[in-house]
C-alpha cells in the first residue's frame, strides 16, 4: 500500500497517525490529517440540476469551484438543524467539501491501537469506516475519504454507501 493510499484510508504509516475529528449526526469520525486541506463554513451553495441528493451543490471558495457533499444525506441521516461546517478535501485534482455537523480537535493516536470495524457496527457507518479507535466515551470511526470521494467522482456518491 502506498503512502497516498494509507493517508486516504487512515492506515498508519508510522507509530502515530493524526486525525481531524468531526461529528456527523451522533457519530464521531476521524479524518486522516493528510487528507484535510481546510475547514470552512459553507456559504452560498448553488444546487446542481439533476445531481444525486448527496451532492448539495457547488460553491466558489476563493476562486475555486468546490463540490459540496452532504454527509448526512449520504449516510441516510435526517437533515441537520443549523448551518454546520465543511472539511475541504482534494481528490484526483478536484476540490470537495464534506458537509459535517461540527469540527473537533486534532488527535494523535497510536496506529497499533487502531482496530478493524466491529462486527456489530451499523452498516451505514461500517460502509464508510476504515477502522476504529477506542476513545474514552466511545468509538471514533476513521472516515474512508477515498471511498466516499471515489463515488462522488463517478457521479454516484450514493454508491459509496452500500445498502442505500
One Martini backbone bead per residue (centre of mass of N, CA, C, O) as a GRO file, in nm:
protein
  164
    1UNK     BB    1   0.097   0.036   0.023
    2UNK     BB    2   0.072   0.352  -0.012
    3UNK     BB    3   0.080   0.658   0.126
    4UNK     BB    4  -0.176   0.755  -0.010
    5UNK     BB    5  -0.360   0.524   0.073
    6UNK     BB    6  -0.313   0.551   0.381
    7UNK     BB    7  -0.422   0.840   0.403
    8UNK     BB    8  -0.713   0.778   0.307
    9UNK     BB    9  -0.778   0.524   0.515
   10UNK     BB   10  -0.588   0.548   0.792
   11UNK     BB   11  -0.335   0.410   0.771
   12UNK     BB   12  -0.052   0.353   0.916
   13UNK     BB   13   0.293   0.488   0.861
   14UNK     BB   14   0.336   0.493   1.172
   15UNK     BB   15   0.300   0.527   1.502
   16UNK     BB   16   0.141   0.791   1.428
   17UNK     BB   17  -0.187   0.937   1.386
   18UNK     BB   18  -0.359   1.203   1.246
   19UNK     BB   19  -0.678   1.360   1.342
   20UNK     BB   20  -0.974   1.496   1.233
   21UNK     BB   21  -1.248   1.581   1.410
   22UNK     BB   22  -1.591   1.474   1.350
   23UNK     BB   23  -1.944   1.539   1.321
   24UNK     BB   24  -2.208   1.298   1.234
   25UNK     BB   25  -2.428   1.333   1.411
   26UNK     BB   26  -2.359   1.094   1.661
   27UNK     BB   27  -2.080   1.064   1.511
   28UNK     BB   28  -1.740   0.999   1.535
   29UNK     BB   29  -1.479   1.122   1.328
   30UNK     BB   30  -1.176   1.047   1.142
   31UNK     BB   31  -0.944   1.243   0.962
   32UNK     BB   32  -0.685   1.235   0.792
   33UNK     BB   33  -0.480   1.504   0.788
   34UNK     BB   34  -0.375   1.473   0.487
   35UNK     BB   35  -0.678   1.524   0.360
   36UNK     BB   36  -0.684   1.807   0.493
   37UNK     BB   37  -0.704   2.151   0.389
   38UNK     BB   38  -0.983   2.255   0.524
   39UNK     BB   39  -1.196   2.473   0.720
   40UNK     BB   40  -1.550   2.559   0.670
   41UNK     BB   41  -1.817   2.779   0.599
   42UNK     BB   42  -2.079   2.735   0.419
   43UNK     BB   43  -2.165   2.943   0.129
   44UNK     BB   44  -2.353   2.966  -0.134
   45UNK     BB   45  -2.507   2.716  -0.245
   46UNK     BB   46  -2.535   2.558  -0.560
   47UNK     BB   47  -2.742   2.393  -0.728
   48UNK     BB   48  -2.760   2.083  -0.915
   49UNK     BB   49  -2.899   1.964  -1.171
   50UNK     BB   50  -2.957   1.618  -1.134
   51UNK     BB   51  -2.831   1.562  -0.879
   52UNK     BB   52  -2.759   1.392  -0.635
   53UNK     BB   53  -2.858   1.427  -0.309
   54UNK     BB   54  -2.554   1.435  -0.186
   55UNK     BB   55  -2.537   1.680  -0.372
   56UNK     BB   56  -2.565   2.008  -0.272
   57UNK     BB   57  -2.332   2.138  -0.457
   58UNK     BB   58  -2.181   2.455  -0.524
   59UNK     BB   59  -1.878   2.656  -0.470
   60UNK     BB   60  -1.699   2.955  -0.412
   61UNK     BB   61  -1.350   2.919  -0.315
   62UNK     BB   62  -1.130   3.135  -0.387
   63UNK     BB   63  -1.188   3.063  -0.713
   64UNK     BB   64  -1.305   2.774  -0.643
   65UNK     BB   65  -1.464   2.486  -0.727
   66UNK     BB   66  -1.692   2.322  -0.496
   67UNK     BB   67  -1.797   2.012  -0.405
   68UNK     BB   68  -2.087   1.934  -0.216
   69UNK     BB   69  -2.118   1.700   0.051
   70UNK     BB   70  -2.378   1.529   0.213
   71UNK     BB   71  -2.329   1.326   0.476
   72UNK     BB   72  -2.612   1.278   0.585
   73UNK     BB   73  -2.735   1.175   0.324
   74UNK     BB   74  -2.528   0.948   0.268
   75UNK     BB   75  -2.614   0.816   0.570
   76UNK     BB   76  -2.935   0.854   0.622
   77UNK     BB   77  -2.986   1.129   0.750
   78UNK     BB   78  -3.118   1.384   0.874
   79UNK     BB   79  -3.138   1.694   0.863
   80UNK     BB   80  -2.986   1.965   0.973
   81UNK     BB   81  -2.952   2.193   1.216
   82UNK     BB   82  -2.825   2.433   1.066
   83UNK     BB   83  -2.520   2.489   0.903
   84UNK     BB   84  -2.237   2.411   0.970
   85UNK     BB   85  -1.967   2.236   0.819
   86UNK     BB   86  -1.645   2.204   0.640
   87UNK     BB   87  -1.431   1.983   0.453
   88UNK     BB   88  -1.142   2.012   0.272
   89UNK     BB   89  -1.089   1.825  -0.033
   90UNK     BB   90  -0.865   1.636  -0.235
   91UNK     BB   91  -0.951   1.473  -0.561
   92UNK     BB   92  -0.829   1.425  -0.854
   93UNK     BB   93  -0.808   1.759  -0.881
   94UNK     BB   94  -1.051   1.802  -0.688
   95UNK     BB   95  -1.289   1.988  -0.506
   96UNK     BB   96  -1.410   1.922  -0.171
   97UNK     BB   97  -1.702   1.922   0.049
   98UNK     BB   98  -1.766   1.812   0.372
   99UNK     BB   99  -2.062   1.794   0.527
  100UNK     BB  100  -2.092   1.885   0.865
  101UNK     BB  101  -2.158   1.954   1.201
  102UNK     BB  102  -1.857   1.921   1.337
  103UNK     BB  103  -1.553   2.037   1.478
  104UNK     BB  104  -1.275   1.948   1.642
  105UNK     BB  105  -0.987   1.790   1.690
  106UNK     BB  106  -0.653   1.696   1.710
  107UNK     BB  107  -0.540   1.357   1.688
  108UNK     BB  108  -0.294   1.145   1.836
  109UNK     BB  109  -0.258   0.805   1.732
  110UNK     BB  110  -0.201   0.480   1.774
  111UNK     BB  111  -0.179   0.260   1.516
  112UNK     BB  112  -0.180  -0.014   1.688
  113UNK     BB  113  -0.487   0.060   1.810
  114UNK     BB  114  -0.617  -0.001   1.565
  115UNK     BB  115  -0.930  -0.119   1.445
  116UNK     BB  116  -1.155  -0.295   1.327
  117UNK     BB  117  -1.455  -0.331   1.244
  118UNK     BB  118  -1.715  -0.408   1.402
  119UNK     BB  119  -1.959  -0.644   1.353
  120UNK     BB  120  -2.192  -0.439   1.497
  121UNK     BB  121  -2.170  -0.224   1.296
  122UNK     BB  122  -2.335  -0.018   1.136
  123UNK     BB  123  -2.361  -0.013   0.798
  124UNK     BB  124  -2.339   0.298   0.744
  125UNK     BB  125  -2.063   0.316   0.893
  126UNK     BB  126  -1.894   0.076   0.775
  127UNK     BB  127  -1.897   0.181   0.466
  128UNK     BB  128  -1.691   0.444   0.571
  129UNK     BB  129  -1.494   0.265   0.738
  130UNK     BB  130  -1.129   0.201   0.832
  131UNK     BB  131  -1.196   0.199   1.134
  132UNK     BB  132  -1.098   0.210   1.490
  133UNK     BB  133  -1.112   0.406   1.792
  134UNK     BB  134  -1.068   0.401   2.130
  135UNK     BB  135  -1.240   0.615   2.343
  136UNK     BB  136  -1.330   0.807   2.575
  137UNK     BB  137  -1.682   0.765   2.518
  138UNK     BB  138  -1.591   0.594   2.248
  139UNK     BB  139  -1.602   0.586   1.901
  140UNK     BB  140  -1.374   0.627   1.631
  141UNK     BB  141  -1.419   0.677   1.305
  142UNK     BB  142  -1.259   0.610   1.005
  143UNK     BB  143  -1.263   0.790   0.732
  144UNK     BB  144  -1.313   0.690   0.393
  145UNK     BB  145  -1.243   0.916   0.170
  146UNK     BB  146  -1.200   0.764  -0.095
  147UNK     BB  147  -1.475   0.623  -0.110
  148UNK     BB  148  -1.654   0.871  -0.110
  149UNK     BB  149  -1.512   1.022  -0.358
  150UNK     BB  150  -1.525   0.807  -0.576
  151UNK     BB  151  -1.832   0.822  -0.602
  152UNK     BB  152  -1.842   1.124  -0.682
  153UNK     BB  153  -1.669   1.110  -0.941
  154UNK     BB  154  -1.876   0.898  -1.072
  155UNK     BB  155  -2.170   1.036  -0.992
  156UNK     BB  156  -2.230   0.815  -0.729
  157UNK     BB  157  -2.242   0.860  -0.398
  158UNK     BB  158  -2.450   0.632  -0.314
  159UNK     BB  159  -2.233   0.395  -0.370
  160UNK     BB  160  -2.047   0.442  -0.116
  161UNK     BB  161  -2.314   0.326   0.022
  162UNK     BB  162  -2.411   0.043   0.115
  163UNK     BB  163  -2.767  -0.016   0.114
  164UNK     BB  164  -2.892   0.271  -0.034
   0.00000   0.00000   0.00000
